Amino acid sequence: MYRYDEIDQRIVAERVEQFRDQTQRFLAGTLGEDDFKPLRLQNGLYIQKHAPMLRVAVPYGLLSSAQVRMFGHIARKYDRGYGHFSTRQNIQFNWPKLAQVPDILADLATVEMHAVQTSGNCIRNITADHLAGISPDELVNPLVWCEVLRQWSTFHPEFAFLPRKFKIAVSGSEADRAAIQVHDIGLQATRNTQGEVGFKVYVGGGLGRTPIVGQVIREFLPWQHLITYLEAVIRVYNRYGRRDNLYKARIKILVKERGLAAYREEVEAEWAQLVDGAGTLTKDIVDDIASRFTQPAYRRLPKEDSELKTFLSAERAFARWHGRNVHAHKVPGYAAVTLSLKRPGVPPGDVTADQLDAIAALADKYSFGELRVTHEQNLVLPDVEQRQLLALWREAKALGLATPNLGLLTNIIACPGGDFCSLANAVSIPVALAISERFENLDYVHDIGELDLNISGCMNSCGHHHVGHIGILGVDKNGEEWYQISIGGQQGNHASIGKVIGPSFARAEVPDVIEKLIEYYLEHRDSAEERFIDVAERLGIEPFKKHVYGDTHQKQAHRARQLATA
């Protein structure tokens, strides 16, 4: 865990009191709505369909058990007994009362937390690989670099009012587990021919109304120049980004319109004024920040636990969970474990106050009091002894946190959708629940194999539907909820944007459509190892489309159903 120093704590405490005064003046009528709106957004407070929504920052997804217990306290005292983990590795509370939000922020400050830069046109919460610092394939620990960027970007006066929100993701290994190519800036640790560590820099990625995979603007950036180069990238965007059109204000549009080569030239010219200046990082600076992260007191253990092998042979359900939810660790004898928030019948990413308390207890008992939030809306215990995996599984199973579906169809990513969000065209949660119910047979889901299914309630793509192997997008047709289906999207090193298969469907039809897509995949895969995304890439979308929509008569009937609701 990163531990605040005196400056960190003072900044957060002063921000709480500042917002308390602003809120009191707004409620008293001496501060108008137009003036209050940017102030509340700077503190993570949205006005949703039914109530305010508070988005709490979880920098780079790292949490302590004390912070998780605080989430449980907030859910129980100020909300309706639960919270929702988002694809930005943050947590959202959907029902706080406006007058109590300063009290929530004050409680958060006692455990070194805040809601700063979780909204507004600024540099948002920096996200990272959920296995940061523990994965055997890492070149660098991305948590340290995320913290460098957090300290640089927080309250940065030049970047507090950008044309639009700005998102940065960091991967510490050459295997991208942070979806860096669909961020405004993506950073991937790499080495040059001399073996020196630096970053490959992607720019202009993003989802939303115009989904674009980012492009490499610099193959190798020495780590010393990380801040100055990013400052140059964002300065060019801040200078030329559209402010007259909300839908064309993101950096991805600017890079696309100017062309990568032209944008790179402008960045290089801007960087020439900054390189080797005050923003240049030194080893002492980075080491000082790294020293503020607590380190687990790992035990010296055998590389493999002999009893674990016996348990895996004897207990099929445990073996299935181990194969999906347990991950390799760089320290011998340890493993990382995903606690699934995708139990059937529960909205993806939702967790109750009681579960939060229990999860904190698991972290204390099995993982040095530390957790991670994944951008797939699950939680990770990063440092579990292999010999304790069976005991952990039994406890997690009793809490409903051991669904062995990581990487499978029912590990659905979904935004809150029209049940809460005023921007949504359609609900997401009921669709996710209907699909989970249709595919509740775990044996069948495991036979299907690796498949990412993502759902968004609108084009803002908070559910990352564009990069799902199967993506579902809620659309509005004359006040009715309909759903577009896309296939062929993926995140990671070979990121791609899915393609829409055809006209949209009514909500009740969506599980049937998903079933037809999977039927076609299973009939045409070459082997059990060929994934859905592999078949979609090999065959293209047309045969899938034909299987779903059928012959001309069926297409006409489908179109007639659409027109009947128009």
Buried (B, 14 or more C-beta within 10 A) or exposed (E): BBEBEEEBBEBBBEBBEBBBEBBEBBEEEEBEEEEBBEBBBBBBBBBBBEBBBBBBBBBBBBBBBBBBBBBBBBBBBBBBEBBBBBBBBBBBBBBBEBEBBBBBBBBBBEBBBBBBBBBBBBBBBBBBBBBBBBBEEBBBBBBBBBBBBBBBBBEBEEBBEBBBBBBBBBBBBBBBBBBBBBBBBBBBBBEEEEEEEBBBBBBBBBBBBBBBBBBBBBEBBBBBBBBBBBBBBBBBBBEBBBBEEEEBBBBBBBBBEBEBEEBBEBBBEBBEEBBEEEBBBEEEBBEEBBEBBEEBEBEEBEEEBEEBEEBBEEBEEBBBBBEBBBBEBBBEBBBBBBBBBBBBEBBBBBBBBBBBBBBBBBBBBBBBBBBBBBBBBBBBBBBBBBBBBBEBBEBBBEBBBBBBBBBBBBBBBBBBBBBBBEBBBBBBBBBBBBBBEBBEEBEEBBEBBBBBBBBBBBBBBBBBBBBBBBBBBBBEBEEBBBBBBBBBBBBBEEBBBBBBBBBBBBBEBBBEBBBBBBEBBBEBBEEEEBBBBBBBBEBEBEEBBBBBBEEEEEBEEBEEEBEEEE
